[in-house]
Amino acid sequence: MLIGLGGLVNLVVALVILGLVFWLVLWFIGWVGVPEPFNKIIKVVVGLIIFIILLNILLGLVGHQFFRLGG
């Protein structure tokens, strides 16, 4: 099975955007100053959401998505 160049470009763009969103959310949590137990819970939940989205993007390359984003 081969992955086309267009698919790889879309993957790189999606990974960069996903990384920026993840970093921005973590920065915002630190900037707001959420108390310690909730801070860790929020980070774990955000990490799980990002992991599920990343897994969905990677599975989309082989045609088995969990859910369709945008269409």
Backbone hydrogen bonds, N-H to C=O, Kabsch-Sander energy under -0.5 kcal/mol:
donor,donor_aa,acceptor,acceptor_aa,energy
4,G,2,L,-0.5
8,L,4,G,-1.7
9,V,5,L,-2.3
10,N,6,G,-2.2
11,L,7,G,-2.0
12,V,8,L,-2.5
13,V,9,V,-2.5
14,A,10,N,-2.5
15,L,11,L,-2.5
16,V,12,V,-2.4
17,I,13,V,-2.5
18,L,14,A,-2.6
19,G,15,L,-2.4
20,L,16,V,-2.3
21,V,17,I,-2.4
22,F,18,L,-2.4
23,W,19,G,-2.6
24,L,20,L,-2.5
25,V,21,V,-2.4
26,L,22,F,-2.2
27,W,23,W,-2.6
28,F,24,L,-2.5
29,I,25,V,-2.2
30,G,26,L,-1.9
31,W,27,W,-2.3
32,V,28,F,-2.6
33,G,29,I,-1.6
34,V,29,I,-1.2
39,N,35,P,-2.2
40,K,36,E,-1.8
41,I,37,P,-1.6
42,I,38,F,-2.7
43,K,39,N,-2.0
44,V,40,K,-2.2
45,V,41,I,-2.4
46,V,42,I,-2.7
47,G,43,K,-2.3
48,L,44,V,-2.4
49,I,45,V,-2.3
50,I,46,V,-2.6
51,F,47,G,-2.4
52,I,48,L,-2.4
53,I,49,I,-2.3
54,L,50,I,-2.7
55,L,51,F,-2.7
56,N,52,I,-2.2
57,I,53,I,-2.3
58,L,54,L,-2.5
59,L,55,L,-2.6
60,G,56,N,-1.7
61,L,57,I,-0.8
61,L,58,L,-0.7
62,V,58,L,-0.5
62,V,59,L,-0.8
63,G,59,L,-0.5
64,H,59,L,-2.3
70,G,68,R,-0.6
